[in-house]
Amino acid sequence: MAEDVTLHSRVLMHYSIALTDGTMIESSFDDEPVEIQMGQEELPEGMQLAIYGLKVGDTQTLTLTPEQCYGEREADNTHHIPLEDFPDNLPPEVGLTYAFGTEDGGDVIGTIRSIEDGMVEVDFNHPLAGQSLIFTVEILDIDNTHENEPFDD
C-alpha cells in the first residue's frame, strides 16, 4: 500500500510558487528537490495542507489565497526609520530587502519602500503578503518512519 503524506511525514518534493499572473517566484523543478518536515514552519500551513494525503508520484497545482500563504498585508507593519540609523557601508535602496536585528538577537526582514526627508520607510510584511499564489508540487518520496516521534525543537 502506498504511503500518504501525513501531518508528520518527511517529504521529498519538487515545488514551484508563482503569482497568479504567471510570474515565477521560485521553483525547484530545474534544480535539486527539497525535503520538508510536515508540521514544521518550513512551508506555510496552506501549502502543507495542499500536499497532505498525496502519494509518491502525485502532482498538484492549486491557487492559494493570501490567508493560506503569507497572510494579508498589514499597514501597521510598515515603519519609518531615520536614515542615519543605517550603516554607511550599507545604505538603503528602494526595493531592496534587508535583515534588521531584533532586541532578542534575531532578525526580521524588511523591504525599503521609500526614502524621503531623512526617513526610510521599511515594510516588514512578508514580500508575498497579500498575494494569491499558484503552488505546484510533485511528490518524489515520503518517509513516515518517524510518525510517532516528537519533533525536535
Buried (B, 14 or more C-beta within 10 A) or exposed (E): EEBBBBEBBBBBBBBBBBEEEEEEEEEBEEEEBBEBBBEEEEBBEBBBBBBEEBEBEBEBEBEBEBEBBBBEBEEEBBEBBEBEEBEEEEEBEEEEEBEBEEEEEEEEBBBBBEBEEEBBBBBBBBEBBBBBBBBBBBBBBBBBEEEEEEEEE
